Amino acid sequence: MARKRILALVTLLLALLAATWQRARAIEKLPPDFDEGIYLPLAYRYAEMVEGGRWGELVAYQENFEHPPLVKLLYASELLVSGTPEPEWKTVRVGRPIPEPAVPVFRQTRWLSGVMGILQAGLIGLVHPGAALLLAFDSYHVKYTSQAYLEAVPGLFAILAVLAFERARRGAREAGRGAPFQLAPLALSGALLGFTAAGKYPYAMVVGLAFLPFLVGYGRARWRVWAAFVLPAMAVFVLAHPALWPDPLGRLWASVTFHWNYSHSEHVVRSALPWYQPLYHLTHATPTQWHKGVFATGATVWVLLPLAAIGLPATWRQRPVWAAWALVGLVFLVLWSTKWAQYLLLVLPPLCVCAGLGVSTLYGLAASVLRRRAAGSEQPSQG
């Protein structure tokens, strides 16, 4: 047992080192990407409003309204603290080297994203160290948590929400009172899900749907369970989403319906990505082709889905919330019309957990076969 723990700790430390090295490399080497040209100028507008105390203007600001402002406000805070000057955006070209005057802003904001990505790897390493190693090297996760995108922050809150939800279920069993959940960690999970939604809606939707069977199955007719989870989620979501404050229901409806309309827009239709595009991404390390020399390997895509499939039964028995997240996330990616590659980060953490338990399953099977063979060879011959 001590040997297994030492191996798990060493694997986790190696994963954290690898995650840090890969994201540091990507932060410096990746060229500007499409959405960075949207979020970074907006971060400067938010920074100007915060610095000038123009809170009413900040609340009323509706540029890029389809996405909540939380991550953009975090980028704005980073720029304010560092005092990084705004570059001439017309000199910044997608896919070309970052102009020298623009390097500081990209480095500052990308590192905020990168730290969140490293923390994601560390947290899922607490579930299974092999999962952390897979996530550390996954080229999609490295890319989109090393750029000033929206993915890293809600992804981190989603993992924290799942861990707190698991703690609420496990704590109730340990207390032995027959309650389905411990209310304090359940309330924490709800609050973290609220932060997740305030980062990017789809993350909260997928994780919330993954929680639903457990809440319905164990929380039916227990109003305290639902109140402990839903009220903190709603309160934190609204508090962390200042764009909703003037008209919470009206603005939320307008923001959410944008995503439905956009998923059927001419831009998405013209891209003509097939329904199985997410499965293609999961089996093809295209970032290694887009940005040669940045990523250490694309080999994780060769093993991720097969190992996740092998590990799914064990995950369902041992960590069922992660299994539910993986299944709900895959269904969402296949059904949702918008198929951009960054959406893969919705499902990569739980798939890596399933794959990690897949490694443990294969190891257990191999050890069992070897033990049986050893026992058979030790039996005395008859005659």
Disulfide bonds with the S-S distance in Angstrom:
none
